[in-house]
Amino acid sequence: MPIASWGIRQINWEASTASLTSELIAKRVELTRLLVDYALFKHRDVFAPAIAMGGDRAIEGMRLKAACIEMGERYRAFIRSPDSGQRIDDWSSYRYEALAMAIELHKHLISERVAIRKLLGLRAKDLPIEQLTIEEPAEELQHHGDDEHIDYI
């Protein structure tokens, strides 16, 4: 979630810089690696045992597994499209596509985390809400001038 939040903030830049493009590419590689590791963990250690239990937990485990696969396919399509290399060079179009994907991914991870905690029987009061918030982007993407500052988490 921190990488998706970071990306959402960076996409607000009106113009891309070489350093921003480089950072976005590096963060996308890091995010992809983390998502693959996380998906493998969830499917093996959370969804499979819940499905094996049967009953309501199995139904919820299957729903979560299907939602995870669906989100993974949408993310994979975004990063693997034939023109993905050119898209980042067309910043005016790319930033809107990337912002939409980052927000969708972030919302998915938040709702999935809540659902997994319920599936595991964890109490809602133990859920650290501050870690689940997202800075909503402005209605229109903002211009940040020529400043090349990148706000790291």
C-alpha positions as CSV (number, residue, x, y, z in Angstrom):
1,M,0.0,0.0,0.0
2,P,2.8,2.5,0.7
3,I,4.1,2.1,-2.9
4,A,0.6,2.6,-4.4
5,S,0.2,5.7,-2.2
6,W,3.6,7.0,-3.2
7,G,2.7,6.5,-6.9
8,I,-0.6,8.3,-6.5
9,R,1.2,11.4,-5.1
10,Q,3.8,11.3,-7.8
11,I,1.3,11.1,-10.6
12,N,0.0,14.5,-9.6
13,W,3.0,16.0,-11.4
14,E,1.8,17.8,-14.5
15,A,5.0,17.0,-16.4
16,S,7.3,14.0,-16.1
17,T,11.0,14.4,-15.4
18,A,13.7,11.9,-16.1
19,S,14.1,11.2,-12.3
20,L,10.4,10.8,-11.8
21,T,10.1,8.4,-14.8
22,S,13.1,6.4,-13.4
23,E,11.6,6.3,-9.9
24,L,8.2,5.2,-11.3
25,I,9.7,2.4,-13.2
26,A,11.7,1.2,-10.2
27,K,8.7,1.4,-7.9
28,R,6.6,-0.5,-10.4
29,V,9.2,-3.3,-10.5
30,E,9.3,-3.4,-6.7
31,L,5.5,-3.3,-6.4
32,T,5.1,-6.1,-8.9
33,R,7.6,-8.3,-7.0
34,L,5.8,-7.6,-3.7
35,L,2.4,-8.3,-5.2
36,V,3.5,-11.6,-6.6
37,D,5.0,-12.6,-3.2
38,Y,1.9,-11.5,-1.4
39,A,-0.4,-13.3,-3.8
40,L,1.5,-16.6,-3.4
41,F,1.3,-16.2,0.4
42,K,-2.4,-15.4,0.4
43,H,-3.4,-18.3,-1.9
44,R,-1.2,-20.8,-0.1
45,D,-1.6,-19.7,3.6
46,V,-5.0,-18.0,3.7
47,F,-7.3,-18.9,0.8
48,A,-6.4,-22.6,0.5
49,P,-6.9,-23.4,4.2
50,A,-10.2,-21.4,4.3
51,I,-11.5,-23.2,1.2
52,A,-10.5,-26.6,2.7
53,M,-12.5,-25.8,5.9
54,G,-15.7,-25.8,3.9
55,G,-18.9,-23.9,4.8
56,D,-19.0,-20.1,4.9
57,R,-15.2,-19.7,5.2
58,A,-14.8,-21.7,2.0
59,I,-17.3,-19.5,0.1
60,E,-15.5,-16.4,1.4
61,G,-12.1,-17.9,0.6
62,M,-13.2,-18.6,-3.0
63,R,-14.6,-15.1,-3.3
64,L,-11.4,-13.5,-2.1
65,K,-9.3,-15.8,-4.3
66,A,-11.3,-14.9,-7.4
67,A,-11.1,-11.2,-6.6
68,C,-7.3,-11.5,-6.1
69,I,-6.9,-13.2,-9.4
70,E,-9.1,-10.7,-11.2
71,M,-7.2,-7.7,-9.7
72,G,-3.9,-9.4,-10.6
73,E,-5.0,-9.9,-14.2
74,R,-6.0,-6.2,-14.5
75,Y,-2.7,-5.1,-13.0
76,R,-0.8,-7.5,-15.3
77,A,-2.6,-6.2,-18.4
78,F,-1.7,-2.6,-17.3
79,I,2.0,-3.3,-17.0
80,R,2.4,-5.7,-19.9
81,S,0.4,-4.0,-22.6
82,P,2.4,-3.8,-25.8
83,D,2.7,0.0,-25.6
84,S,3.6,0.2,-21.9
85,G,7.1,1.5,-22.7
86,Q,5.7,4.2,-24.8
87,R,2.9,5.1,-22.4
88,I,5.2,6.4,-19.7
89,D,6.8,8.7,-22.4
90,D,3.3,10.1,-23.2
91,W,3.0,11.5,-19.7
92,S,-0.3,13.4,-20.3
93,S,-2.1,10.1,-21.0
94,Y,0.0,7.7,-18.8
95,R,-0.6,9.6,-15.6
96,Y,-4.4,9.2,-15.8
97,E,-4.1,5.5,-16.6
98,A,-1.5,5.0,-13.9
99,L,-3.5,7.0,-11.3
100,A,-6.6,4.9,-12.0
101,M,-4.7,1.7,-11.6
102,A,-2.9,2.8,-8.4
103,I,-6.3,3.9,-6.9
104,E,-8.0,0.6,-8.0
105,L,-5.1,-1.5,-6.6
106,H,-5.0,0.5,-3.3
107,K,-8.8,0.1,-2.8
108,H,-8.6,-3.6,-3.6
109,L,-5.8,-4.1,-1.0
110,I,-7.7,-2.3,1.6
111,S,-10.9,-4.2,1.1
112,E,-9.0,-7.4,0.8
113,R,-7.2,-6.8,4.1
114,V,-10.4,-6.1,5.9
115,A,-12.0,-9.3,4.5
116,I,-9.0,-11.5,5.3
117,R,-8.9,-10.2,8.8
118,K,-12.6,-11.2,9.2
119,L,-12.0,-14.5,7.5
120,L,-9.3,-15.2,10.1
121,G,-11.5,-14.1,13.0
122,L,-9.6,-11.0,13.9
123,R,-11.5,-8.3,15.6
124,A,-12.3,-5.0,13.8
125,K,-11.0,-3.0,16.7
126,D,-7.5,-4.5,16.0
127,L,-7.5,-3.1,12.5
128,P,-5.0,-0.2,12.3
129,I,-7.1,2.2,10.3
130,E,-4.3,4.8,9.9
131,Q,-2.5,2.3,7.7
132,L,-5.4,1.9,5.4
133,T,-6.1,5.5,4.5
134,I,-5.2,7.0,1.2
135,E,-4.6,10.6,0.2
136,E,-7.3,11.3,-2.3
137,P,-5.9,13.0,-5.4
138,A,-7.3,16.4,-6.2
139,E,-10.3,16.6,-8.6
140,E,-7.9,17.6,-11.3
141,L,-4.2,16.6,-11.2
142,Q,-2.2,19.5,-9.9
143,H,0.8,21.3,-11.4
144,H,3.9,21.2,-9.2
145,G,6.0,23.5,-11.3
146,D,9.6,22.7,-12.2
147,D,10.5,21.3,-8.8
148,E,11.9,17.8,-9.2
149,H,11.4,16.9,-5.5
150,I,10.1,13.4,-4.9
151,D,8.4,12.8,-1.6
152,Y,9.5,9.4,-0.4
153,I,7.5,7.4,2.2
